[in-house]
Structures are given as C-alpha cells and as structure tokens.
Amino acid sequence: DKVVPIEINLIGKFNIYNALCSIAACSAFGIPMDDIVNGLKKLKNVIGRSEKIISSSGFTILIDFAHTPNEIKNILKTAREYTKNKLVIVFGCGGDRDKAKRPIMGKIAGELSDFCVVTSDNPRSEQPEAIIDDILVGVKQTNVSYVVIPDRKSAIKYAIDNAKSGDVIVLAGKGHEKYQILNDKTIPFDEREIVEEILRRE
C-alpha cells in the first residue's frame, strides 16, 4: 500500500467526503488510481455553490445560493476554515417569503461572521428597508459590527473596497441566479459579473 496525495479544487469538508466516496466506488470498479486522481483534479464547482473568486489583493470571494438559516450556517462555517483574517457576509432575505426566518438568519450571520453587510436579495413586492429591519432584529442580538446598504451592487462594492488580504467575503442568497426581482420588475443581476467588474476597477 502507498499514500497517494489528492487535490480537489472544491472547498468544504462535504466535498472531501464526496471525493472519498468517489474514490472508493471507482476503486471497486478497478479504475486505476492515477486516473481517479487526475479526474478529481479536474472537478469544477457547481455554479453558485461555494463558487470561489480570488482577488489579486489576496482576499477571497465566495458566491453561494445560501438563503435559509441552515444554509447560511453551513457556508459560514465552511468559509471560516479558509479565513486567515476577517470573515464578511453580504446577504439579505427574499420578499414575500417566510418572514420568521429573517431574524434567525440575521442572528446566525452575526454569530458566525466578523462583519455583516445587510442588503437586498429579491425584495419582490416588499420594501427592502422593511425586510432589512426584520433581519436586523437578529443581527442586533449579537456583537457583530454591521452596515446596511439596501442596493445589493453597492453592498458588494463596499465589501470588496474594504477587504484586506486574508479576508473571505461570502455573497449569500443569489448564487446561480442572474436576476433580481424588484416589485414587478426582473432586472439582470449576475453576481459573478458584478464582482469581476468591481475587481477590474480596483
């Protein structure tokens, strides 16, 4: 028997567990270990799930669809493992949806991050400020520092402009979505494109 180093380009312990299961299954079918290792190296993230962008300034941005209390908890715990400096979350909650989860998400974000940028998700027919007020009920139950920026693009820019080397910024809630719903309008909103545009200007 020999030890074989394996690299995957995915973050999170759950991806390690998935990789181990894949290795076991492939080995059982007689696939050579070199082929398994090379295959795992080529794995790419699902769009909008722990999608990683590393800036030239040394901070990392994670784009994730997390939009429930449990998903917020999981992505922040995963991000914390890779955070050398501060962990920042940019998030909001959807309008016309379960209002009860808003303060819960706010509290979790406050407990597990070092700084919260509270913003809009898909406000739909609700006023963004009213949704944010619900979130802040939970955020204020923690000792976290926070800022409120209702416009999501401005919120993302704020987080990036203030990031330092070793920071991790989690953009939670949009993930793979390429739109934002404001009242009866659906506007283009691709978070990856927005991030790359801001980084190009840095």
matplotlib code that plots the C-alpha trace (Angstrom):
import matplotlib.pyplot as plt

x = [0.0, 1.1, -0.1, -1.4, -1.7, -5.0, -6.0, -9.5, -10.5, -13.6, -13.9, -15.8, -15.5, -18.6, -16.7, -13.8, -16.3, -17.9, -14.4, -13.6, -16.8, -16.0, -12.5, -13.9, -16.5, -14.0, -11.5, -14.2, -14.7, -11.0, -10.3, -6.5, -5.7, -3.8, -7.0, -9.0, -6.5, -6.4, -10.2, -10.6, -8.2, -10.5, -13.6, -15.3, -17.7, -21.4, -22.2, -23.3, -22.4, -19.3, -18.0, -14.6, -13.0, -9.6, -8.6, -5.1, -5.1, -5.2, -8.8, -11.4, -15.0, -17.4, -20.7, -23.3, -27.0, -27.4, -30.8, -32.1, -30.8, -29.2, -27.5, -26.2, -24.7, -23.1, -21.5, -20.1, -18.7, -17.1, -15.7, -14.3, -12.0, -10.3, -10.3, -6.9, -8.2, -11.9, -15.0, -17.5, -21.0, -23.2, -26.8, -30.5, -33.7, -36.3, -39.5, -43.0, -41.5, -41.1, -40.6, -39.9, -36.6, -35.2, -34.2, -32.9, -30.6, -29.5, -28.5, -26.7, -24.8, -23.9, -22.7, -20.6, -19.1, -16.8, -18.8, -22.2, -23.3, -27.1, -28.6, -31.4, -32.0, -35.2, -37.5, -40.3, -43.4, -42.0, -39.9, -36.2, -35.9, -38.7, -37.0, -33.7, -35.4, -36.6, -33.0, -31.5, -33.7, -31.4, -28.2, -28.6, -28.8, -25.1, -22.0, -21.1, -20.3, -22.6, -23.6, -26.9, -26.7, -30.0, -28.7, -27.0, -24.4, -23.4, -23.2, -20.9, -18.7, -18.5, -17.4, -14.7, -13.5, -12.9, -11.4, -7.9, -5.5, -6.7, -10.3, -13.1, -16.3, -19.4, -22.1, -25.1, -28.5, -28.2, -25.8, -26.6, -29.4, -28.8, -31.6, -33.1, -36.8, -37.8, -41.5, -42.9, -39.6, -37.0, -33.6, -30.3, -28.1, -25.2, -23.2, -20.0, -20.0, -20.6, -17.7, -15.3, -16.3, -15.5, -12.2, -11.1, -11.6, -9.6]
y = [0.0, 3.6, 7.0, 9.0, 12.8, 14.0, 17.6, 18.9, 22.4, 22.4, 23.8, 22.3, 19.0, 17.7, 17.8, 15.8, 13.2, 13.1, 12.7, 9.8, 8.0, 8.5, 7.1, 4.0, 3.5, 3.9, 1.6, -1.1, -0.9, -1.3, 2.2, 3.0, 5.4, 7.7, 8.2, 8.8, 11.4, 13.2, 13.1, 14.7, 17.5, 18.4, 18.8, 22.2, 23.8, 23.8, 27.4, 29.5, 26.9, 27.9, 29.5, 30.9, 34.1, 35.0, 38.7, 39.9, 41.7, 38.3, 38.2, 35.6, 35.9, 33.0, 33.2, 30.9, 30.4, 30.0, 31.6, 29.6, 29.7, 26.3, 27.1, 30.4, 28.5, 25.9, 28.3, 30.5, 27.5, 26.3, 29.7, 30.1, 27.2, 29.1, 32.6, 33.9, 37.4, 38.6, 36.7, 39.1, 38.2, 40.2, 39.0, 39.8, 37.8, 37.4, 39.4, 37.8, 34.7, 33.3, 36.4, 34.3, 33.2, 36.7, 37.5, 33.9, 34.4, 37.7, 36.2, 33.3, 35.7, 37.9, 35.0, 33.3, 36.2, 39.2, 41.8, 41.8, 43.9, 43.7, 44.3, 43.2, 39.8, 39.6, 42.1, 41.4, 43.5, 44.3, 47.4, 46.5, 48.5, 46.6, 43.3, 44.6, 45.8, 42.2, 40.9, 43.4, 42.1, 39.1, 40.8, 43.1, 40.1, 39.6, 41.7, 41.8, 45.1, 45.7, 48.1, 48.5, 49.1, 48.3, 48.3, 44.9, 46.0, 48.9, 46.4, 44.1, 47.0, 48.2, 44.7, 44.5, 48.0, 47.4, 43.9, 43.1, 40.2, 37.0, 38.1, 36.0, 37.7, 35.4, 36.7, 34.7, 34.3, 34.8, 32.1, 30.9, 33.4, 36.0, 38.4, 40.4, 40.8, 44.4, 45.0, 43.7, 44.0, 41.4, 43.0, 41.4, 40.7, 38.3, 38.4, 36.9, 39.5, 42.3, 41.0, 40.7, 44.2, 45.7, 43.8, 45.1, 48.7, 48.1]
z = [0.0, -0.6, 0.3, -2.7, -2.4, -3.9, -4.7, -5.4, -6.3, -4.1, -0.6, 2.3, 4.3, 2.5, -0.8, 0.8, 1.9, -1.6, -3.1, -0.7, -1.7, -5.4, -4.8, -3.1, -5.9, -8.7, -7.0, -6.6, -10.4, -11.0, -12.2, -11.9, -9.0, -11.4, -13.4, -10.3, -9.0, -12.4, -12.6, -9.2, -10.1, -13.0, -10.9, -11.0, -8.7, -9.3, -10.4, -7.5, -4.8, -2.8, -6.1, -5.4, -6.8, -5.6, -5.9, -6.8, -3.4, -1.6, -0.4, -1.5, -2.5, -2.2, -4.2, -2.7, -3.1, 0.7, 1.5, 4.6, 8.2, 7.9, 4.6, 6.0, 8.9, 6.7, 4.3, 7.1, 8.9, 5.7, 4.9, 8.4, 7.8, 5.0, 6.6, 7.6, 8.6, 8.7, 7.5, 5.9, 4.8, 2.3, 2.5, 2.5, 2.6, -0.1, -0.1, 0.0, 1.7, 5.2, 7.4, 10.5, 9.2, 8.7, 12.3, 12.6, 9.6, 10.9, 14.3, 12.6, 10.3, 13.3, 15.4, 12.7, 10.8, 11.7, 9.8, 8.2, 5.1, 5.2, 1.8, -0.5, -2.1, -4.2, -2.4, -4.7, -3.6, -0.2, 0.7, 1.0, 4.2, 5.9, 5.1, 6.4, 9.6, 10.2, 9.6, 12.0, 14.9, 14.8, 13.9, 16.9, 19.3, 18.5, 19.0, 15.3, 13.5, 10.5, 7.9, 6.0, 2.2, 0.5, -3.0, -3.5, -6.1, -3.8, -0.9, -2.8, -3.9, -0.2, 0.9, -1.8, -1.4, 2.3, 2.0, 3.1, 2.3, 4.0, 4.2, 2.9, 1.6, 1.4, -1.0, 0.1, -1.4, -5.2, -6.3, -9.8, -10.3, -13.0, -12.0, -9.1, -8.6, -7.6, -7.4, -10.7, -12.5, -13.1, -13.7, -14.9, -11.9, -12.3, -9.2, -10.7, -13.5, -10.9, -8.8, -11.8, -12.9, -9.5, -9.2, -12.7, -11.4, -8.2]

ax = plt.figure().add_subplot(projection="3d")
ax.plot(x, y, z, "-o")
ax.set_aspect("equal")
plt.show()
